[in-house]
Amino acid sequence: MNVCIEELSKNFGAAQVLRNIDLHIPPGEFVSLLGPSGCGKTTLLRILAGFEHPTAGQVLFDGKPVSGAGRGVPPEKRDISMVFQSFALWPHLTVREHLEFPLRHHRFVAGEIRANAARHIGETLDIVGLSRFADRYPSQLSGGQRQRVALARAMVTRPALMLMDEPLSALDAGLRIAMREEIQRIHRICGCTVLYVTHDQSEALAMSDRVLIMNSGSIEQNGSSADIYYRPATSFVARFVSGSNLLEGKWQGETFCFGTRPRCRWIVPNVQDSIKREGLCPLRPDQLVFTGDTRELPGVIRNVQFQGKENHYAVGTALGVLRVHIPGARRCEVGRQVFVGLRDKAENPQAYVADSAAMVM
Ligand code: ATP
């Protein structure tokens, strides 16, 4: 399904929850809506589902208006399905009955699927690995199996648009990773358009063709996972998506100058002009290293967390506390003096000019 959102706004009383959203999702695309709690993700999803109506603007499915100011096509008349955070299973229905129900009542089910419902349900249960559990009730299933039922119920009708609202957030960390693959596979098989709401950065970046970053009811950036991660358009996106450090200073082309006497300069390519204009330099924790070069930025380790293949440090510097991720098992202890530099620069020293000396801590 081709989804078009035009100048969409939503108010609850005096509070404006969505501000002038413009968005086009072509058929078959997997788009994630990523943002902090309360930024309006679920509200946008509920408008697409038909549970809420916009205050202004409109939504078009395949060119036909389905939601406009204060009105809209009801959810049961839209060719969509939804997966909720809470799974929303019916306790009195077996797994198989959960799939029979939408096939009987969803009005957009293709004739061929309806005519061969039993076979189609069998195939769908196979896809999500639930064939052995077809006659069980939700209370007889684990959390991961319940979520698979919810996914199977959503895909069994082969909807044109699948809306997913934090479908993995009730699962433990290991299961969440396994279910990501499951969802990607389901998307490949169904070929439907997917809008996936999450506040988990890694989930959104891992699965999506495109990621929309929402903040306070607006879309701050709309791009591929790599774009969002490597070329954030705003300081909010840099901090929210990759946990970037935001250093204050002045830009001269690709050279970022920070500190006072003496100056420190780092060449940082690929920073968007919109962030440069804020006088900020976003640096992901993995772009920084501890270097033996005492002309670099001095600091003292304030905290360290072991993360298996790397250690995560908090380093107190004249520019504030910087987050630095260092690969490898070797660990520097709290209280140790270090010099923080750019990973790129440490690896290609010829390409850089630096004239920093001991900065006043
Ligand atoms: P979360 O990640 O915590 O689910 P979200 O980004 O999905 O958050 P929404 O649920 O869309 O956020 O809510 C956005 C804002 O709208 C919040 O401040 C919320 O309190 C408010 N809100 C949502 N629904 C209603 C409602 N029916 N009436 C009044 N305010 C509402």
Residues whose N, C-alpha, C, O or C-beta is under 5 A from the ligand:
A	BS01	ATP	F12 V17 P36 S37 G38 C39 G40 K41 T42 T43 H199
